[in-house]
Amino acid sequence: MDNPAKTKGSWAWLLQRVTAVLMIVFLGLHIWLVHFENLDEELLSWENVESRVQSFVILFVDYGLLITVLYHALGGVRMVAFDFVLRKGYRKTIDAGLWIVGIISSIWGIIIFAPFLGWA
C-alpha cells in the first residue's frame, strides 16, 4: 500500500503555506524599505536608487520575495494541474516543466540586478 503522505502531496501543501507566510513578510519588508525608509533623502534620483539597490538588505528582501513568489505561484499551478491530470507520467512532465520555468525565471530575476551589483 502506498504511503498517504507521498500520494497526497503533504510536502507541497506545507511548502505552499510556508511560502504564503514568507511572501507576506518579504512584501511588508520590501514596502517598508522602498517606500518608508530614508524619507529625508531625495528618493527619485538615479544615484539614490542605485545605491539603495546595492544594499544587502534590499537585495536579500527582493531576492527572497522573488523566490517565494515564484515557488508559491508555480506550486499553485502544479496543484491545480494535478487536480485534472491523473497519469503519473504526465505529472512528472508537469513537475519538470514547472521546475524549468522556475529556474529560468529565477535566473532572469537575478540577472536584472546584475548592473547594480557590478556583474555587467
Secondary structure, DSSP 4 states (H G I P E B T S, - for coil): ---HHHHTTHHHHHHHHHHHHHHHHHHHHHHIIIIITTTTS-TT-HHHHHHHHTSHHHHHHHHHHHHHHHHHHHHHHHHHHHHH---HHHHHHHHHHHHHHHHHHHHHHHHHTHHHHT--
